[in-house]
Amino acid sequence: DDSRAWSLGGYLGFRPSNRLSVSAQASHEQLLDSLQYVATTGADGVTRWVLGSIDQDTWSFAFRVNLSITPDLTLQYYGSPFIGTGRYTAFKRAADTLAQDNASRFHLFSPEEIAFRAEDDSYQVTEADGGLSYSFANPDFSFRQFRSNLVARWEWKPGSSVYLVWSQGRTSYAPEWDASLGSNWDALRGAPSDNVFLVKVSYWLSP
């Protein structure tokens, strides 16, 4: 069946002076895969492997700033937002997976066999040929994550330094498909943040 992927990326670096450098990179990838694993389910001692067609978008960014205030005092910043979304359609179950004919390896659920249940965000399947009934959770998703570090380094004497580090992380997940980059970005900005502060001191003992 039809599966394909494409990606686009770019990088920009800027160095206005010997003390300051700034860089940024971004990429976007779209994946269309007709045989993405969804769930292992079943009923009455019978196991079913469910697959589907996924339409997945992934955005990733990275920003870096390096600033030398003095030869002994520097600042470094790194920030990386990430957004991934996926929507599933064309659900099917594994049938004769070793069949020579690709179409015979899977059974595509007809509209009469599968129905979406909004009350618990799941799909209910009732197979037409055997009447076997089972369900599986809606696999659609929107995942967002942000990681950053700010490091200040001061070499207060030759060989001896102090590092001040601020690390921040944000994670947001929703069991639904949201195609809007702006909407996902807003959800990431509104997610609770985890902040970690560290201090490291190194001292050089000269003979």
Steps between C-alpha positions, in 0.01 A plus 500: 500500500600862472747626763726800465686765697662835436698743710627856476762663720709812524784649704598862560813622676583861589819634657484880531819517709770285656301505823158396371376217282140398434370198312160348429380191319155370415358194330160366402426141407178344376452124506217310329519133594221258416619224736558665837446278804208615718409238762489135602147412606236229456233301684404145596866393500554624143776756444475775241781729383359831384681733261408825332612771262675783684538859388778632722658845514814578699645847560832549679697814575828583674643837602850572631657821631860537617608827660842584640452800727867490597768236436414359846120535496283324238132423447362209297134434419339202328126460436322225305121481445356181347149430373367173359142424394339191351160406357396141425257383233431184295519257790570138416588173673779259415370199310726264303821698553713259292277509194675579172229749406538810715125567502439157656724570800257741661126549535382860467206569731189609313286789634251239626771325705656794688347794685646783707372539857533861614400421860827315570709609196534151358409289198260206516548219249250227416642274232259416221631150427514358853314745717799546733465827691780704661619858544819705507588853611509788254871521406495864377747721685656843535832507688697814588827539688747777580851469643738786579821575687657830602860474625707782647872425545739720696869411522573698816866394500710301250379140505217569748143558380141540617208373288142617552247288307128548445323212325134518403274234352137495387295204377143497370303204362146470369335180372368681194625625166564874468637599159561866590860590580383820673253315722761244601749778570250673728436173684874456551541852633215442745636168629641491856877542513760301692791721607834377630776725633855372544826647628836341426830623639840377389822602673848439369761421765834622370821343627 
